[in-house]
Amino acid sequence: MQIDHALDDFASYLTAERASSQHTVRSYGSDLADLRAFADQRGVNDTEGLDLELLRDWLWQGSTRGLTKATLARRAAAVRSFSAWLTRTGITPMDAAARLRSPKPDSHLPRVLTRAQMDGVLSSLGIRASTGDAATLRDLAVVELLYASALRVSELVGLDLDDIDLGRLTVRVTGKGSRERVVPFGVPAKQAIERYLVDGRAALLRAPAASARAVFLGARGGRLGSRAVYSLVAELLLVIPGGGPSGAHSLRHTAATHLLDGGADLRAVQEMLGHASLGTTQIYTHVSTERLAESYRSAHPRA
């Protein structure tokens, strides 16, 4: 089968049968499109030509171009999934990627803001929103909810109006693997959301048929995009001291760490974050320990 046709069918499989998230479908699609271009350079346009040697060469080329270990690991995961599907459906007789190995991603502790820094971010946004501008009211509600509920950006931008229960202070989200969960939020987030819904959202709505159900709207009236949220948070974190990534995921890391710092149960935090494995959540215990160690070193006279 032609690689192009196989990739189209694989994308349909991910969406219809495996119910993968749009983010996963896009990510796999981008990685496998790069593989297709690499194979084309080698004169390979059929799936039977995707052997182990070619796949290893593809990953090696990526490493020489300076791709990170995390990116190479993601690419390897994408092609392993694709190759396994090719074999399972009978398109290829052997799973060429079964023995494909990739470098383990470097282990880095996520960036976490202090409570004082987080208060400063929200205070700054609150001052901006006091003007009543629709976009700043939305931005305040976005950041309050990201921090209050430790949501992924994809979960936040996918929210519909009936997903938010302001009476019970909960939000229903659909996370990775189409797993649905209900997450709490606090009174400050409720107030920010209510003000945005009453005074800001109508001013942003441009195309009711396309975005009438979306909670958060962008400048053109459609559903707010992930990139806009990342840009918003990156701008807010730009002036805050500290290293590490400055994307919107920092707010999720911050919320989880503050929960554990405050005595929350690890399994409760796992449920709130929507992690399938407790091991994924445990990274935040390492963050809390590191923060404790830093405080000790800076404060204890005999540290």
C-alpha positions in Angstrom: 0.0 0.0 0.0 1.2 3.5 -0.7 2.4 5.3 2.4 0.1 8.3 1.8 -3.0 6.1 1.7 -1.8 4.1 4.8 -1.3 7.3 6.7 -4.8 8.5 5.9 -6.3 5.2 7.0 -4.2 5.2 10.2 -5.4 8.7 11.0 -9.0 7.6 10.6 -8.3 4.6 12.8 -6.9 6.8 15.6 -10.0 9.1 15.4 -12.8 6.6 14.9 -11.6 3.4 16.6 -9.0 4.3 19.2 -10.8 7.6 20.0 -7.5 9.4 20.3 -7.5 13.1 21.2 -7.1 15.7 18.5 -3.7 16.6 19.9 -2.5 13.0 19.6 -3.8 12.7 16.0 -2.1 16.0 15.0 1.1 15.0 16.7 1.3 11.6 15.2 0.3 13.0 11.8 3.1 15.6 11.9 5.7 13.0 12.9 4.6 10.5 10.3 4.4 13.1 7.6 8.1 13.7 8.3 8.8 10.0 8.0 6.9 9.9 4.7 9.1 12.8 3.4 12.3 11.0 4.6 11.2 7.7 2.9 10.4 9.6 -0.3 14.0 10.9 -0.3 15.2 7.3 -0.1 12.9 6.3 -3.0 10.5 4.5 -0.7 6.8 5.1 -1.3 5.3 1.8 -0.3 4.7 0.6 3.3 6.7 -2.6 2.7 9.8 -0.4 2.3 9.5 0.9 5.9 12.0 -1.5 7.3 13.9 -1.2 10.6 17.0 0.2 9.0 15.1 3.0 7.4 13.3 3.8 10.6 16.5 3.9 12.5 18.1 6.2 9.9 15.1 8.5 10.2 15.5 8.9 13.9 19.2 9.3 13.5 18.7 12.1 11.0 16.4 13.8 13.5 19.1 13.6 16.2 21.7 15.2 13.8 19.2 18.0 13.2 19.2 18.8 16.9 15.8 17.3 17.9 15.5 16.8 21.7 15.3 13.3 23.2 11.7 13.9 24.1 10.9 14.7 20.4 12.7 11.6 19.2 10.9 9.5 21.8 7.6 10.8 20.6 8.5 10.1 17.0 9.5 6.5 17.9 6.2 6.0 19.7 4.3 7.3 16.7 6.0 5.0 14.2 5.7 2.0 16.6 2.0 2.6 16.8 1.7 3.0 13.0 3.8 -0.1 12.3 1.9 -2.2 14.7 -1.4 -1.1 13.0 0.1 -2.0 9.6 0.8 -5.5 10.8 -2.4 -6.0 12.7 -4.5 -5.0 9.6 -2.4 -7.3 7.3 -1.0 -4.4 5.2 2.6 -5.5 6.1 3.7 -9.1 7.1 6.1 -7.9 9.8 6.1 -5.2 12.4 9.3 -3.4 11.4 9.2 -1.0 14.4 8.8 -3.7 17.1 12.6 -3.6 17.8 12.9 0.2 17.3 14.5 1.9 20.3 14.7 5.6 21.1 16.5 7.6 23.7 14.8 8.1 27.0 13.6 11.7 27.5 15.7 13.8 29.9 14.1 14.0 33.3 13.4 17.6 34.3 11.4 18.8 37.2 8.6 21.0 35.9 8.6 24.8 36.6 6.5 25.7 39.6 5.6 29.2 40.7 5.5 30.1 44.4 2.2 31.1 46.0 3.4 34.7 46.1 4.3 34.6 42.4 0.9 33.1 41.6 -0.9 35.7 43.6 1.0 38.3 41.7 0.0 36.9 38.4 -3.7 36.8 39.3 -3.5 40.3 40.9 -2.0 41.7 37.7 -4.7 40.1 35.6 -7.4 41.4 38.0 -6.2 44.9 37.6 -6.3 44.5 33.8 -9.8 43.0 34.0 -11.1 45.9 36.1 -11.5 47.9 32.9 -14.2 45.6 31.8 -12.5 44.7 28.5 -14.0 41.4 27.2 -10.6 39.9 26.3 -9.0 40.7 29.7 -12.1 39.3 31.5 -11.7 36.1 29.5 -7.9 36.0 30.3 -8.5 36.3 34.0 -11.2 33.5 33.9 -8.8 31.3 31.9 -5.9 31.6 34.3 -8.0 31.3 37.4 -9.6 28.1 36.1 -6.3 26.6 34.9 -4.7 27.2 38.3 -7.8 26.3 40.3 -8.5 23.0 38.6 -5.1 22.0 37.2 -6.5 21.5 33.7 -4.6 20.7 30.6 -4.9 23.5 28.0 -6.7 21.2 25.6 -9.3 20.4 28.2 -9.8 24.1 29.0 -10.3 25.2 25.4 -12.6 22.2 24.8 -15.1 23.3 27.5 -18.7 23.9 26.6 -21.1 26.0 28.6 -23.0 23.0 30.1 -19.6 21.5 31.3 -19.4 24.2 34.1 -21.6 24.0 37.2 -21.2 27.3 39.0 -23.6 26.1 41.7 -21.5 23.1 42.7 -18.2 24.7 41.7 -17.2 21.9 39.4 -16.2 21.5 35.8 -16.6 18.4 33.6 -13.6 17.8 31.3 -12.6 15.1 28.8 -9.0 14.3 29.1 -6.5 11.9 27.4 -8.0 8.7 26.1 -11.5 10.4 26.1 -11.6 9.8 29.9 -14.1 12.1 31.5 -13.8 13.5 35.0 -15.3 16.2 37.2 -12.9 18.6 38.8 -13.6 21.3 41.5 -12.7 24.9 41.5 -12.8 27.7 44.1 -14.7 30.9 44.6 -12.2 33.2 43.0 -12.4 31.2 39.8 -16.2 31.1 40.0 -16.3 34.9 40.3 -14.0 35.4 37.3 -16.0 32.9 35.2 -19.3 34.5 36.1 -18.1 38.0 35.3 -16.6 36.8 32.0 -19.9 35.0 31.0 -22.0 38.0 31.9 -19.9 40.9 30.8 -17.3 39.5 28.3 -18.4 36.5 26.4 -21.2 38.2 24.4 -18.9 40.9 23.2 -16.5 38.2 21.8 -19.2 36.1 20.1 -19.1 36.6 16.3 -20.4 33.4 14.8 -23.1 31.9 17.0 -23.6 28.8 14.9 -19.9 27.8 15.1 -19.1 28.7 18.7 -22.4 29.1 20.6 -21.5 26.2 23.0 -17.8 27.1 23.7 -17.0 28.7 27.0 -13.9 30.6 26.0 -13.9 32.5 22.7 -11.0 34.0 20.7 -10.6 37.4 19.1 -12.5 36.3 16.0 -15.5 34.9 17.9 -14.6 31.2 17.5 -13.5 28.8 20.2 -10.3 29.9 21.9 -7.3 28.0 20.6 -4.5 26.4 22.6 -1.9 28.6 21.0 -3.6 31.7 22.3 -3.6 30.3 25.8 0.1 29.4 25.7 0.9 32.9 24.4 -1.1 34.5 27.3 0.6 32.4 30.0 4.1 32.9 28.4 3.6 36.6 28.5 2.6 36.5 32.2 5.5 34.4 33.2 8.1 36.3 31.2 8.6 38.8 34.0 8.7 36.2 36.8 12.1 35.0 38.0 12.9 31.3 37.5 14.0 28.9 34.9 12.3 26.2 33.0 9.4 26.2 30.5 7.0 29.2 30.6 4.0 27.6 28.9 0.5 27.1 30.2 1.4 23.7 31.6 3.4 25.5 34.3 0.0 26.4 35.9 -1.0 22.8 36.0 2.3 21.9 37.6 2.0 24.8 40.0 -1.6 23.8 41.1 -0.6 20.1 41.6 2.4 21.1 43.7 0.5 23.6 45.8 -2.1 20.9 46.5 0.5 18.5 47.8 2.2 21.2 49.7 -1.1 21.9 51.4 -1.5 18.3 52.5 -3.7 16.9 49.7 -3.7 13.1 49.3 -1.6 11.9 46.3 -4.4 9.8 44.9 -6.9 12.7 45.1 -4.4 14.8 43.1 -4.0 11.9 40.6 -7.8 11.9 40.2 -8.0 15.6 39.8 -5.2 15.7 37.2 -6.7 12.8 35.3 -3.5 10.7 35.4 -3.9 7.0 34.5 -0.9 6.1 36.6 0.0 7.2 40.1 3.6 7.2 39.0 3.0 10.2 36.8 1.5 12.2 39.7 4.5 11.3 41.9 6.7 13.7 40.1 5.0 16.5 42.1 6.1 14.9 45.3 9.7 15.2 44.0 9.0 18.9 43.2 7.6 19.4 46.7 10.7 17.7 48.2 13.1 19.8 46.1 11.2 23.0 47.1 11.6 22.0 50.8 15.3 21.3 50.3 15.8 24.7 48.7 13.9 26.4 51.5 16.1 24.5 54.0 19.3 25.5 52.3 18.4 29.1 52.2 16.8 29.4 55.6 18.5 27.0 58.1 21.6 28.4 59.7 23.4 25.1 59.6 22.3 24.0 56.1 
